[in-house]
């Protein structure tokens, strides 16, 4: 996830994890010939065996946007349920 306060909302959404429940993933899955099977296969590839919830991502976004992160620089935070491991 990349966060920049100056990014428009849509640009920020595109930088959030693709393995969370959101309209972009929903559209991509529904574009498949068999959306039910496509969803099952997509979830099966996730190390945690499920999609992320917004409330699992939001705390880090709030922290990075707050004064509490004033001394944080140049870090990459993986919110990917273990997919990068």
C-alpha positions as CSV (number, residue, x, y, z in Angstrom):
1,X,0.0,0.0,0.0
2,X,1.3,3.5,-0.9
3,X,-0.2,6.4,0.9
4,X,0.0,10.1,0.0
5,X,-2.4,12.6,1.4
6,X,-2.2,14.5,-1.9
7,X,-3.5,11.6,-3.9
8,X,-7.1,11.7,-5.1
9,X,-9.4,9.1,-3.6
10,X,-9.4,6.9,-6.7
11,X,-5.6,6.9,-6.9
12,X,-5.4,5.9,-3.3
13,X,-7.9,3.1,-3.8
14,X,-5.8,1.7,-6.6
15,X,-2.8,1.5,-4.3
16,X,-4.6,-0.4,-1.5
17,X,-4.4,-4.2,-1.5
18,X,-6.2,-6.0,-4.3
19,X,-7.1,-8.8,-2.0
20,X,-9.7,-6.9,-0.1
21,X,-13.5,-6.7,-0.7
22,X,-14.1,-3.7,-2.9
23,X,-15.9,-2.8,-6.1
24,X,-12.7,-3.2,-8.3
25,X,-12.3,-6.9,-7.2
26,X,-16.0,-7.5,-7.5
27,X,-16.0,-6.2,-11.1
28,X,-12.9,-8.3,-12.0
29,X,-14.4,-11.5,-10.6
30,X,-17.8,-10.8,-12.2
31,X,-16.1,-10.4,-15.6
32,X,-15.0,-14.0,-15.5
33,X,-17.0,-16.7,-17.3
34,X,-18.0,-18.3,-14.0
35,X,-17.8,-15.7,-11.2
36,X,-18.5,-18.2,-8.4
37,X,-15.6,-20.4,-9.4
38,X,-13.3,-17.4,-10.1
39,X,-14.0,-16.0,-6.5
40,X,-13.3,-19.4,-4.9
41,X,-10.1,-19.7,-6.9
42,X,-9.0,-16.2,-6.0
43,X,-9.7,-16.7,-2.3
44,X,-7.9,-20.1,-2.4
45,X,-4.7,-18.4,-3.6
46,X,-4.7,-16.1,-0.5
47,X,-2.4,-17.3,2.3
48,X,-5.0,-16.4,5.0
49,X,-7.7,-18.1,2.9
50,X,-9.9,-15.0,2.9
51,X,-10.2,-11.4,1.7
52,X,-9.2,-8.5,3.9
53,X,-11.9,-6.4,5.6
54,X,-11.7,-2.6,5.4
55,X,-11.4,-2.4,9.2
56,X,-8.1,-4.4,9.0
57,X,-6.6,-1.9,6.6
58,X,-8.0,1.4,8.0
59,X,-6.0,1.5,11.2
60,X,-2.6,1.8,9.4
61,X,-4.1,4.4,7.0
62,X,-5.3,6.4,9.9
63,X,-2.0,6.1,11.7
64,X,0.0,7.2,8.6
65,X,-2.3,10.2,8.1
66,X,-2.0,11.3,11.7
67,X,0.6,13.3,13.6
68,X,1.6,10.0,15.4
69,X,3.5,9.0,12.3
70,X,5.4,12.3,12.0
71,X,8.8,10.5,12.4
72,X,8.0,7.7,9.9
73,X,9.8,8.1,6.6
74,X,10.4,5.9,3.6
75,X,8.7,2.8,4.8
76,X,6.7,0.2,3.0
77,X,3.9,-1.4,5.0
78,X,2.6,-4.7,3.6
79,X,-1.1,-5.2,4.4
80,X,-1.4,-8.3,2.2
81,X,-2.4,-11.2,4.5
82,X,1.0,-12.9,3.9
83,X,1.0,-12.9,0.1
84,X,4.4,-11.2,-0.1
85,X,6.1,-13.8,2.2
